[in-house]
Amino acid sequence: MNNLKILVITALIFFIGTLFTNAQTTEILSLNANVVQARLVKPLVLSANGTALNFGSIVLKTTVGGTVILEPTSQSAHTTTFSDAANLSTIGLAGGTTLRSTIPLFTVTSEILLAYKITIPDDATVVVTDAVSNTTMTVTAFKYLHSKLAGLYTSGTTASKSWASADGSDTFALGATLTIAGSQAAGIYTGTYAISVQYD
């Protein structure tokens, strides 16, 4: 009889222990459940209005040379200034596409409130060349005027490194500085530059 009681008690202990173990296992699995997530973000799109960064037609009046500065004042306007007007001047006859100075306007389409960065050329990285004389000029001091940020931003301006758009659509106008040598050959100078946007 005692052996039977011992057997029954042992069976109950085993059964209860098994239930307790199974309950523990279920609870641990529940507590350690991991969540898998992913956010699919629409790509940044950078588009241009097709207008060139054009310094216009410049008259080299002396053998000193100087610089021509294109500076955006709004998304559709700019100023043209010279380091020394006694050495340089510009002409802007109506009807000539290469005579007047122009600046490009870029549009950035992005994910709403997701920060992105605009990258413009560093100094001394852009050269324009005249195909006839094979002489060059350097374009430096690139700067842009953002539609929703105050002030002009250069490649070294830390405040311009990250911007989150509230509506997913921004624009910015681009300007730069052209350096002309005193002995610069007359001609039509052309070149290209790189500009990009990326999520920060």
WOPE-V334620 format. One record per helix or strand of 2 or more residues. SS is the DSSP state (helix for helix, strand for strand). FROM is the first residue (numbers start at 1). TO is the last residue. If there is no record, write none. Layout:
BEGIN
SS/FROM/TO + SS/FROM/TO
END
This chain:
BEGIN
helix/2/31 + strand/45/48 + strand/57/60 + strand/65/72 + strand/78/82 + strand/88/91 + strand/105/109 + strand/115/119 + strand/126/130 + strand/136/146 + strand/152/154 + helix/158/160 + strand/163/164 + strand/169/181 + strand/189/190 + strand/196/199
END
